[in-house]
Amino acid sequence: MSIVVSIPGVDKTDWWIEQLQKLLPGWTIRSIHDPDDVEAVTYAVVWKPADGAFLPFANLKAIVSLGAGIDHVLADTKLPRQIPIIRTVGTDLTQRMREYVALHVLSHHRDMPTISANQRARQWKQLVVPPATDRPVGVMGLGNLGSAAASTLSALGFETLGWSRTQREIEGITTFAGDAEFAAFLGRCEILVCLLPLTDATMGILNAKLFAKLPKGASVINVGRGPHLVDDDLLAALDSGQLSHATLDVFHVEPLPSEHPFWSHPRITVTPHIASLIDAPTGSRIVAANIERFEREGSVPDLADAERGY
């Protein structure tokens, strides 16, 4: 029984191998670049694998995505489509996302970018903002992470809205679903959080058309995927005043190139894909449990649907 691990960066790969080996002592766990016996490999634990990475392994039972999204796996043009893909989600990842979304929604709500700019300029200006109960915040995508983030915002007192492809019922959240209700949802969102999965339908969804449907001066937080956003459309919306600020944690190219205009734009906050960053000690427990359950039962609750893309 053998598992291969593929994560950008040798140090991170070794870290995950070490942690997984402690939890799965009966398994051989190695880098995907040094698999020993390719015929013995039955699981691949990956983040952003190289194109064609799975082709040498004829006996793969499942691919484990080190994250809630599977778009980085589906990006492999040579991916054997019959192999199940297991998502990695858990209370630790959910808690981290709740913290990040709450932090940045509160920052937008209390206009912390302006307060920080005033501090640098040594200007004493007392900004008056409405209470959270009078600030509508919308979450696009109501999966595990999105619904948890929306519930957290509701608990903080925000008027919380949620939109998803199909209808969801979440206590304390006013929900909208499908294309027919999308414009009505956007029209109320003074702060918009994107937590959608990346699919053909959601690629480029954060674009000029969407921004125009938000209330003037709204702000945007993207913690979904970089390709959800049309970069030039965001810059234009910020420069025109249609949007007041944006917090971005994900990008088309990561790390974000040093010459990219997002770094220096005064109305953009850049964070380096850390919103729900998985760590090896915690994540390996989730991965090991999923592999053991898949071995016993042939399925796990976190099995993804490759046709849907999540």
Residue pairs with C-beta under 8 A, 6 or more apart in sequence:
1 26
1 27
1 28
1 40
1 42
2 27
2 28
2 29
2 30
2 35
2 36
2 37
2 40
2 41
2 42
2 43
3 20
3 24
3 27
3 28
3 29
3 30
3 41
3 42
3 43
3 44
3 45
3 291
4 29
4 30
4 31
4 32
4 35
4 41
4 43
4 44
4 45
4 57
5 13
5 16
5 17
5 20
5 29
5 30
5 31
5 32
5 44
5 45
5 46
6 13
6 31
6 32
6 33
6 44
6 45
6 46
6 47
6 49
6 50
6 53
7 13
7 16
7 46
7 47
7 48
7 66
8 47
8 48
12 280
13 31
14 31
15 280
16 45
16 66
16 280
16 283
16 284
17 29
17 30
17 31
18 280
19 280
19 281
19 283
19 284
20 27
20 29
20 45
20 284
20 287
20 288
21 27
21 29
22 284
23 284
23 285
23 288
24 288
24 291
24 292
28 36
28 37
28 40
30 36
32 44
32 46
32 49
32 53
35 41
35 56
35 57
38 56
38 57
38 58
39 58
39 59
40 59
41 57
41 59
41 60
42 59
42 60
42 61
42 62
43 60
43 61
43 62
43 63
43 64
43 291
43 294
44 53
44 54
44 57
44 60
44 63
44 64
45 64
45 66
45 287
46 53
46 63
46 64
46 65
46 66
46 72
46 73
47 65
47 66
47 67
47 72
48 72
49 72
49 73
49 76
50 76
51 75
51 76
51 77
51 78
52 76
52 77
52 78
53 76
54 60
54 63
54 76
54 78
54 79
54 80
54 83
55 78
55 80
60 80
60 83
61 83
61 84
61 294
61 295
62 83
62 84
62 85
62 86
62 291
62 294
63 73
63 83
63 84
63 85
63 86
64 85
64 86
64 88
64 287
64 290
64 291
65 72
65 73
65 85
65 86
65 87
65 88
65 304
66 88
66 278
66 283
66 287
67 87
67 88
67 93
67 276
67 278
68 87
68 88
68 89
68 93
68 143
68 144
68 145
68 276
68 310
69 87
69 197
69 198
69 225
69 310
70 85
70 87
70 304
70 306
70 309
70 310
71 197
71 198
71 199
71 225
71 309
71 310
73 79
73 85
74 306
74 309
81 306
84 294
84 299
84 303
84 304
85 303
85 304
85 306
86 290
86 291
86 294
86 300
86 302
86 303
86 304
87 302
87 303
87 304
87 310
88 278
88 283
88 286
88 287
88 290
88 302
89 144
89 145
89 286
89 302
90 282
90 283
90 285
90 286
92 278
92 282
92 283
92 286
93 145
93 276
93 278
93 283
94 144
94 145
94 148
94 276
96 275
96 276
96 277
97 145
97 148
97 149
97 195
97 223
97 275
97 276
98 148
98 149
98 152
100 223
100 249
100 271
100 274
100 275
100 276
101 139
101 149
101 152
101 153
101 193
101 195
101 221
101 223
101 275
102 149
102 152
102 153
102 156
104 221
104 247
104 269
105 137
105 153
105 156
105 158
105 191
105 193
105 221
106 112
106 156
107 113
107 247
107 269
108 191
108 219
108 221
108 244
108 245
108 247
109 129
109 132
109 135
109 137
109 158
109 191
110 127
110 129
111 127
111 129
113 245
113 266
113 267
113 269
114 127
115 127
117 266
118 124
118 125
129 135
131 157
132 156
132 157
132 158
132 159
133 157
133 158
133 159
134 159
135 158
135 159
135 190
135 191
136 158
136 159
136 160
136 161
136 188
136 189
136 190
136 191
137 153
137 158
137 159
137 160
137 161
137 189
137 190
137 191
137 192
137 193
138 160
138 161
138 162
138 163
138 185
138 186
138 188
138 189
138 191
138 192
138 193
139 146
139 149
139 150
139 153
139 160
139 161
139 162
139 163
139 173
139 193
139 195
140 146
140 162
140 163
140 164
140 192
140 193
140 194
140 195
140 196
140 205
140 224
141 163
141 164
141 194
141 195
141 196
141 197
141 224
142 150
142 162
142 163
142 164
142 168
142 170
142 173
142 175
143 164
143 195
143 197
143 310
145 195
145 276
146 162
146 164
146 193
146 195
146 196
147 162
147 168
147 170
147 173
149 193
149 195
150 160
150 162
150 170
150 173
151 160
151 170
151 171
151 172
151 173
153 160
154 160
154 172
154 173
155 172
159 174
160 172
160 173
160 174
161 173
161 174
161 175
161 176
161 185
161 188
161 189
162 168
162 170
162 173
162 174
162 175
162 176
163 175
163 176
163 177
163 181
163 182
163 185
164 175
164 176
164 177
165 177
165 178
165 201
166 177
166 178
167 175
167 177
167 178
168 175
168 177
169 175
176 182
176 184
176 185
183 213
186 192
186 210
186 213
186 214
187 213
187 214
187 215
188 215
189 214
189 215
189 218
190 214
190 215
190 217
190 218
190 219
191 218
191 219
191 220
191 221
192 214
192 218
192 219
192 220
192 221
193 221
193 223
194 205
194 206
194 220
194 221
194 222
194 223
194 224
194 228
194 229
195 223
195 224
196 202
196 205
196 224
196 225
196 228
197 224
197 225
197 308
197 309
197 310
198 224
198 225
198 227
198 228
198 309
199 308
199 309
199 310
200 309
202 224
202 228
203 227
203 228
204 227
204 228
204 229
204 230
205 228
206 220
206 222
206 228
206 229
206 230
206 233
206 234
207 229
207 230
207 233
208 230
208 233
208 236
208 237
211 218
211 220
211 233
211 234
211 237
211 242
211 243
212 237
212 242
214 220
214 242
214 243
216 241
216 242
217 241
217 242
217 243
217 244
218 242
218 243
218 244
219 243
219 244
219 245
219 246
219 247
220 234
220 243
220 245
220 246
220 247
221 246
221 247
221 248
221 249
222 228
222 229
222 246
222 247
222 248
222 249
222 250
223 249
223 250
223 275
223 276
224 250
225 250
226 250
226 251
226 252
226 253
226 254
227 252
228 250
229 248
229 252
231 252
231 262
234 243
234 246
234 268
235 261
235 265
237 243
238 244
238 245
238 246
238 265
238 267
238 268
243 267
244 267
245 267
245 268
245 269
246 267
246 268
246 269
247 268
247 269
247 271
248 262
248 268
248 269
248 270
248 271
249 271
249 272
249 273
249 274
249 275
250 273
250 275
251 260
251 262
251 273
254 272
254 273
255 272
256 262
256 263
256 270
256 272
262 268
262 270
263 270
290 300
290 302
293 300
294 300
304 310
